[in-house]
Amino acid sequence: MANIRDLKKDINYVLGDIIEAVYIIDESNNNAGSKEGNAIIDKAISIFDDLIEKVNKKDVEDRKAHLKAVRKELEKEATVLIDKLNKLG
């Protein structure tokens, strides 16, 4: 199912890009390993684990609606992380 594969890739790319941006901002501000940056990274990893677990869940009643909800959750969580990221820089 290409839809599931694409959703997993989207989760990986979006959250990976956020983590990469934290490293770039921290380095550009000479603040590598900042507490705020690490908190964003930890949250992104936690969200990644949670969303991948939801995508892999097989015993859902309406698979298509379930995956659509996971995609919406990714958008919502990514927006929150990006807001925190913007405050970091």
Beta strands, then each sheet from edge to edge (+ up, - down):
end
